[in-house]
Amino acid sequence: MSTSAQFQTSPASIDQLCINTIRTLAMDAVQKANSGHPGTPMAMAPVAYCLWQEFLRFDPEDPIWPNRDRFVLSMGHASMLLYSMLHLSQVKAVNPEYETLGKLSVTLHDIQNFRQLDSKCPGHPEYRWTSGIETTTGPLGQGVATSVGMAISRKWMAQYFNRPGFEMIDFDVYAMAGDGCMMEGVSGEAASLAGHLKLSNLCWIYDNNHITIEGNTALAFTEDIATRFMGYGWNVTRVGDANDQEMLAGAIRSFKNATDRPTLIIVDSHIAYGAPNKQDTSAAHGEPLGEEEIRLTKRAYGWPEDAKFLVPDGVYARFQELIGRRGHGLREAWMKKFADYSREYPALGDHLYKMQKRQLPDGWDAEIPSFPADPKGMAGRDASGKVANALAKRVPWLIGGSADLAPSTKTRLTFDGAGDFEAASYSGRNFHFGIREHAMGSILNGMSLSKLRPFGSGFLIFSDYMRAPIRLSAIMELPVIYIFTHDSIGVGEDGPTHQPVEQLISLRAIPGLITLRPGDANEVAEAWRMILQFRHEPVCLILSRQNMPTLDRTRYAPASGLAKGAYILSTASGDKLDVILIGTGSEVSLCVDAYEKLTEAGIRARVVSMPSWELFEHQSQEYKDSVLPPAVKARVSVEQASTFGWDRYASHRIGMHTFGASAPLKELQKKFGFTPDAVIAAAKEEIAKAR
């Protein structure tokens, strides 16, 4: 509630009043919820206030303005800090159609219902749920790593869009992190790459409070962070007191002046409350202060001790006077410039507009290749490389790379002008993430949040390293493209450590994630056609290292059936079927071979290609029953992976029950039962059972 309670309002005192409002809102919200983390929002309130009020180029009236600075709260447990800033800045809500709605993104009612059902203030910041949240954070380290992707995006977009007199893209990226973020390995991976790429538009603010859940960080964390980041090639500066607004402003100006490297600002803070000399680690990490401690703290602030959710007179106006007025002016000037830019450079203006709306340029699919029938065929990874190059020529913001595996994953863009993204040239389309799978996944999320269309690749077995960011891409509904090759025991001699068994079902278990395992080159082409049209779904494209026969589509159904997740490749005529064979990826051709032999033997069979469980489950029940008639009980699935979950589709499941072995591919296929004869035997066994 706002109140007419009067406080002294000199310029210095009104700023302190605003800071204390942030703090007391955090205290009151956590106390009412009886859940949450008040300590860090209270300690870092002066830092957030200084950044937002003096530096952040952000318009509360339009929180998705393309050239806004990005603010990432990597220590997502301090969510009340961000919710307080969004509310006091009066940030407006935006709907999924990018129409500003006019109502507040975070109301005082939302803050009063912190961590409660349907509040816009959940326990951790959630992208798409609350306008003004730039990325979902919670798993420590993900926010700072994602911010690297945002900074990369600005560097690439500036090279592509900016023209003399039209600097359309020049935003900066700020991420606030804690000790936990610094301990997580992903932050080190991301910081190392950011330093290598000299991302001068990136600033991390490190809350150095020496406290984690178990107690003082000295229990497990004693390294010299400043020296570590200097070793990464960062500009490092320190603020000895989080309450010192002048020193904070000077540190941020140091970042603005560093033109050849990212910046780390180490801020020493102390989580302390009203009782003299009290430092309470529990309140920093998950417990309310308690009513008595809140009263003591408010007394120390000169605050009405029993007031709840108080926003004193003048606080909203102070935010409007600084970030509101500055951000609105910057956005208005940018929008006017964009209108002039679009007249001067209509093609670029169209691309910038479409990229922001996740639309595709005209003719984007004009060069997608089709592949002639070929018994020898080609590997899924090779077909994918050809299709990706055809698409990237037409979609300039389709960019990406691999975790040091581009020659193996076939993800290098090779057309004229593709180039490499590197510190000396930010216009390149090929990214070298190094052997940093975890950070690569997070960086891809940051690039997608900035409206690029990124892809990242690696071996399927290493998707485990990326699971956290893949999961977050699904939560945020980001259309990130994850390309995973070497998809089965087909990697042969590399053995169990490189043979993915449980990874496919693990990815299929993530809600909102689409997995696609195409069965020949033309299914790969159709997979890419589908992927580029997704606006809210991340995709894992699962590709073979070994050749797969390219099916003769004059004999078998068109590969466009992939769009429905599963489709009938070929089937016996008439109504009655004896058995259905279901395959994915390289096992589709195995099912086709078995189908042909069963047909020759007079057995009425059907072969179904099922590249995506998720897309199939999205279809109508009528369609699903037409592909897999409920009356046909004899069904055999064939996939070189764990059989877990296949019981929903098949009565007999040919798959992996061990971690594989090191041997040539043909020996492995024979050992583990991936042969036409094994499929035929299973089919006949199931037919006998059904009868």
N, C-alpha and C positions, 0 to 999 in steps of 0.2 A: 504494500500500500504506500502511496505517496502521502506526505503529511505536510502541514504548514509549519512544522517545527523550524525555528530559525537557527542558523549557524553563522558564524563570521564568514564573510565571503570576499576577502581580499583575493587577488589572483593566486597567491600561494595557498591560501586556506581553501579555496574552492577546489583546487586540484587535490589537496589532501582529503577533502570531503568526498570527492569522487572515488579516490582510492579506497577509502574506508567503506564506502558504499559497496564496492566490489567485494570487499572482505566480509562485510556483515551479511550480504546476500548469500555468500557461500556458507557461512556459519549457520545461518537460519535454515537454508535449504537442506543441508546435511542433517541438521538436528531434527527437522520435521520428518525427513525420510527415515531417520534412524539408520542411515546407511550412506557411505560415501567418504570422501577425502577432503576435509577442509583445510589442512595445513598448507599444502602447496599453493592453492588459489590465494590464500592470505599472504603468503610470503612473496609470491610473484606478481601480485596485483600492481605494484608500482612499475614493474618492468612492462607488463602488458599495457598499462595506461600510457606510459611514455611512448612506446612504439606506436600504438594506435592513434594517439592524439597528436603526435608531432611528425610522424614519418609515414605511416601506412597509407598508401594510395588506394583507398577503398571507399566506395559510395554506398552508404547504408540503404539508399533508395533503390539501388540496382546491384545486388551482391553477385551477379554473374557477368558484370561488365568485363569484356575479354581482356582488357589491359590492366585489370586491378592487380595490386600486389597480393600474393598469397600468404596467409598465416596458417601454419599447421601446429596444432597442439599435440606434439608427439607423446607427451606424458598424459594420455587420455584420461587417467584417473583424476586429473585436476579439471575435469569438465566444467565444474561450476565457474571457473575462471572465464572460460570462453562463453558460457551462457550468460554470465553477468555482462560481459562486453557486448554481446549481441543485443541484449535487452536495453542496456543503457545507451547504446548507439542508435537504437530504434531501427535495426535492420529489418527490411521488409521481406516477406515470404515470396517465393517464386514457385510456380507449379511446374510439372514436368514438361509442359509445352513452352516453357521459357517466357511466360507472361507474368510480369510482376503483379501480385495480387493486391497490394496495398495494405493488407493487415500485417501485424508484426510477426516476425519469424519466431521470436521468443517473448511471450507475455509474462507479466509478473505472476499470473496464474500458473503458467508452465513452470516457473521457478519454484513456486510454492508446492508444485506437484513433481518435483525432481525425483527421478527414478520410479515414477508411478506409471501405470498403464496409460498409453496414449499421450503422455506429456511429450512436448518437443524437447524435453531435457532428460534424455535417458542417461544411464550410468556412465556411458562413454560417448563421445561425439560420433554421430552417425550421418554420413553423407547421404543426401537425398531425403533424409527425414527432417532435417532442420536446415533451412536456408542460411547461408553464411558459413557452414561447415565445409571446408575444402576437401577433407578426406576423413574416412572413418579411422579412428585410432583407438587403441586399447592394448593390443599386443605390443609390448614395449619395443622400440627400435623401428617399428614399421613406419611411423610418421616421418621421422628424419630421412629414412631411406626413400620414402615416396617423394619427399620434397626434392630430392636429387632429380627425379624424373620430371618434376615441374620445371626446375631450373634448366634442364636439358631442353625441354620443349621451348622455353622462351628463346634460348640461343638459336635453335633451329628455325623457329617461326620468324625471328628477326631477320635472319639471312634470307628467308624465302619471301617475306612480305614487305619489309621496309624498303623504301625508295627515297631518293633525295627530297627533302622537304616533307616526307611522310614517314616518320618513325612510329609506325602503328603498334609495334610490340616492343616494350622495354620494361616489363614488370619485374619486380624482385620477389624473392621467395624467402620467407622467414619461418623457422621452425623452432619451437621451444621444447627442450628436452631435459630429462632428469638423469640421475645416476643410473637408473635401470636401463634407459635407452643407451647410455654409453657402455654398459656392460654387455648388452646383447651383441652378438657377433655381426648381425646384419648392419648395424650402424658403422662398424669398422669397414666392412666391404664397401658400403655406399660412400663413406667419407674418403676412402682411398681412391675410388673412381672419380669423385667430384674434384679432388685435388689434382689428379692426373689431367682432367679435362679443363682445369682452371675456370671453374664456374663462378665467376666473380659476382653473379647476381644472387648467390646463395648465402644466407646467414643463419647459422644455428646459434641459439641462445641457450646456454647450458646452466641449469639451476643446480649449482654446486652446494647442496645442503647437507651432504654426508649422511643421509638417512634413507634406509629402505625398510621393508617390513620387519626384518629380523633384528634391526637395530642400526648401529653406526656402520657406515660402509667399510670401516677399517676391518671388519670381520672377514671381508672377502675382496676388497677393491682398494688397492693402494697405489695404483699406477699414476704417473704424471700425465694427466690429460693434455696439458698445454704442449708438452714436448711431443707427445704422440701425434697431435694434430699438426704441429709444425713439421713433423716428419712426413705427413701426408701432403705437405705443400700448402697449408692453410695460413691465412692471416689470423693470428690469435691475439686477443686483447682481454683484459680482465677488469671487472667492476667489483670492488671490494665490499660494497654494501648495496643490496638490492633496493634500498630506499633512496639512494642518491640519484635524483633525477638528472642532475647536471652530468654526472659521470656516465649514466646510461645513455644520455643523448650523445655524448662525445664518442662512446663506443660504437653507436649506430652510425655516426658520421664517419668513423674509421672504416666501417664496412662500405659505406657509399663511396669512399675515396679509393678503395682497393679495387683496381681495375683488372688485375691479372690472377686472382685467386679467390676462393671462397673464404668466408670469415667465420670464426668461432668466438663468441663472446661468453666468457666464463663469468657468471654472476654468483657471488657468494651471498647466500641467504641463510636466514636462521628461522626455523619454525618455532615461534614462541608466542605465548598467549598472555592473558591478563595477569596471572599470578607471577610475581617477581622471579626472574631467573628460571622459569619453568620451560623445559623443552620436552614435548610430548611426542614420541615417535608414533604412537598408535594413531593419533589423529591425522598424521600425515598420510597414513596408509590404511584407511578403512573404518575409522570409528568416529562418531560425532564427539564434539567437545564436552557435551553435558551442559545443562542449563546454568549451573553455577559458574563454570568457566566462561561461558558466553557472557554472562553479566559482568564478570571481572574484566574481560577483554573490551567489552563495549564501554565500560567505565574508563578504561585507559584511553579509549578513543574520544572521550567526551561525548559519548553517544547515549541517547535514552536507553536505559538498561533493559527495559521491558518491551521496547518497540520491536516488532517483527517485520522483516521484509520492508524496511524503511528506505525510501528514496527521497532524500531531502530536497527542498526547493533549490533550484539552480543546477542540479546535477544533470538532468536531461539537456538543459540549455547549454551547459558547458561542453557536452559531447557534440551537440549540434554546431556549436560555435567553432569547434576545431575539426575533428574528423568529418563531421557532416558537411560543413561548408567547403572544406578543402576537397573532399572526395567528390562532391557534387560538381564543383567547378571543373575538376580534372576529367570527369566522365562526360560532361557536356561538351567540353572542348574536343575530346576524343571522338564523340559521335559526329560532331560537325566536320572534323577532319576526315572521318571515315566516309562521309557523304562526298566530300571533294575527292578523296582517294578513289572511290568507286567510279567517279566520272573520268578521272585521269587514267586509272588502271582497272577497267571493268572486269577483266578476267581474274585478276588478283582479288578484287573486292568480292567477286562471286565466290571464289575459293575460300576466302576468310569467313564469309557468311555461312557457307555450306558446312565448313569444318566445325564451326561453333554449334550448328544444329545437328551434327552427326549425319549429314546428308552426303551423297556421293556426286561427283562431277558427272556431267553429261558424257555418255559413251564409255563409262567406266569398265564395262564388261566386253567391249568390242573385240578385244584381242585374246580372250580366253581360248586356249587351244583345245582341239579335240584330238584324240589319239586313235590311230587305226588298229584294228585287231592284230594281235601279235602273240603267238603262243609263248614266245620267250618273254615278252613284256618288258616292264621296267619297274624299278623300285618306287615305292610311294614317295620317298624323299626326292627322287629325281623328277618325278612328275610335278611334285609340289613346287620345286625350284623353278620350273618352267612357267607354271601358272602364276606364281607370285611375281615373277619378273614382268609378265604381261600385264598384271593388274597394277603394279607399282608405277609403271610408265604412265598410267592413266589416272592414278590416285596419288597426287604428289605427297600427301601426308600419311601414306602407308609406308612406315619406316620401321627398322628394327635390326636385329642381329642375333648373336648367340653368345653363350658362355664359353667362348674359345673353341667352338666346334663347327663353325660355318662350313669348312670343307667336308665335314661328315653329315651335317644336317641339310646341306645344299640350300642354305638360306641367304647366300650372298646375292645382292642385286648387282647385275653385271651390265645393264644397259648403259649407253653413253651418258655421262653426267651423274651417275648414281653416287660415286665417291664415298669416302669414309668420313664419319663424324669424328672430329678430333679437335684438340685445342687450337690448332692452326687453321682449321676450316670447319665451321659449324654448319655448313650447308649440306654435308654428306648425308646419305640415306642409309649407310651401313654402320651399325653400332658394334663396337667391340667391348663387351661387358667384362671380359676377362673371366677367369674361373671363379665367378661370383654368382652362382645360381640364385641364392636367396635374395641378394640385393637386386639382381636382374628382375625378378618377379615384382618387387616393390617399385622399382624404377619404372617398369612398364605401367603399373597402376598410376603413377604420377604423370606419365606421358598421356595416358588415356584421360585422366582428370583434366588435362589441359587441352583435350579434344583432338590430339593426334590419334592416328590409328596404328598402335604399335604392335609388333610381334617380337617374340623372343623364343629362342630354340635351345634344345639340349637333348640328351638321351632320355627316354622315358623313365629309366631307373632313377634319374636325378630329379625327377619331379618331386620326390620326397623332400629335397632341399628347399623347394619353392612352395610347399603346401600352404604356409601361412598367407603369403600374398595372393595365391590362387583363390583361397577361401575368401579373402577380403574383396577380391575383384567380383566374386559372386554376390557377396553381401551388398556391395556398392552398385551392382548391375553395370559394370564397366565392360565394354566390348573388346577386351584384351584378347590377343591371339597368341596362344601358347602352342608352339610346334614341337612335338616330341617324336623323335625317330628312334630306330633300333628298338622296335616295339615288342619284341618277343624273344623266345629262345633262338630266333633266327640270327642273333648275334654270334651264335656258335662258340668258337674257341674261347671267347672272352669269359665264359663260364658264369656261375651263379651270381657273382657280384654285379654283373652287368646285364643279367637276364631278368627283365621285369616280369613278375608273376602277380603280385597283389596290387600293382599300381593302377591298373585299369579300373578295378572295382572300387578302389579307394577314391579315384576321381569321380566315378559315377555316383558316389555317395554324397557329393557336395551339392546341396540344393542350388538350382539356378545355373549351374555349370553345364555346358553342352560338351559331350565327348563325341568325337567323330573318328571312326577308324575305317577309312575307305578301302574297298577291296580290289580296285584296279585304277589305272591312270585316269580313266574318265570319271570314276567316282571321286578321285582327288580334285579334278577340275570342278565338279559340281559342289564338292565340299567348300571350296574357296568361293564359289558363286554365292552359296548360302551365307558363309561367314561374313562377307563384306556387307551384307544387307542387315545383319544384326545391329541393333542400336543399344541394347541393354544386356546382352548375354555374352559372357566370356566363353571362349571355346578352347578346348584342347584337341588339336589336330594330331592324331596318332598315326605315324607313318612307318612303313617297313624299310629296313636296310636292304633286304634281298628283293630280287625281281619278283613281280606278280604278273601272271599272264594278263594281257589286255583282252578282255572278252569281246567277242564278235557281237556287236549290238544289233545286227540284223537277225541273229538267232535268239538273243536274249534281250530282256527288257532294257529300255533306255536308262542310262545312269542318272537321269533326272529324278528317278524314284528315290534317290538318296534324300531329297528334301523332306520326305515323310518319315525318315528314320529307319524304315525297313520296307522292303518291297519284294514282289515276286519276280525273280529272275527268269524262271521257267517252271512249267507245271504240267502235269498230265492233264489231258482233256477230260471233260465230263465232271460230274459232281463228286464222285467218290475218290478220296485219296487214301493211300496206305501209310505214307510217312512224309514228314517235312524235315528237310535238312536246313539248318540255320547257321550261317557263317558270318564272320566279320574279318576285315583286313585280308591278310594273305591266305586265310583259311576259306575264303569264299570260293576260290578256284578249286580247292580241295573238295568242297561240297559239290561243285559243278561236275568234277570228274566222277565222283561217286554217284551223283544223280544220273549221269549218262549211262553208267554201267547198270544201275538199278532199272532204268527204263528199258535197256536192252533185254534185261531178264524178265520183263513183263510186270515189274513192280511199279505201281502208280505213285510216283514221288513228286515232290515239289522242292525247289531250292529257293531259299529266301536270303537275300543280303540284308544284314541288320547293322549298318554302320553306327547308328546312334540310338541307344535305348531312350534317351530323353526326348528326341524328336518323335520317335514312335509313340511314346506315351502321351504326347500332345495331340495326337490324332483322335478322330471320333471313334467310338466303340465299333461302329459299323465298318470303318476302314480296318481297324485292328483285327476284327473277326474275319474280314475278307482275306487278309494275309495269313493269319493263323487261325483257321476255323476251330472253334472249341470242340467240335465233334471228332477232330483228328487228334487222337491221344498220343500216337507214336511220333515223337519229335526228338531230333538229335541236334544239339548245339555243338559247334566246333570252334574253339578259340584257344590260342596258345597263351593262356593266362589262367588265373584262378577260376574255378567253376562257381565260386560263391555268387549267388544271386541269379544264376541261370535257371534255377528251378521254376522261376515264374514263366519261363517260355518253353522249356524242354523237359522231357521225361528222362532223357539220357544226355549226359554232359561229358563231352570229350575236352579235357583241359589239363591244367597243371596242378599237381598235388605236392610237388617238391619245389626246390629253388632252381632246378635245372642241373646242367652239367657242362663241362668243357669238352667239346668235341665238334667235328665238322657238322654242318647243318643237317645233311641227309641222315647221318647216324642218329642225331638227336630226334629227328622227326620219326624215325623208325622206333627208337627206344620209348618215346612218350606217346606213341599211337596216333601220330598225325599223318596217316596214309589213307589213300582211297579204300584199301581193303579193310582198315580198322573202322572207317566210317560206314562201309557197307555192312560189316558184321554187326555193328551197333544198331543200324537201321533194321536189319532183319530180326534182331533180338527184340526190339521195341514193337515191331509189327506182331510178332508172336505173342508178346505180353498183352497187347491191345485186343487180340482176338480171343 
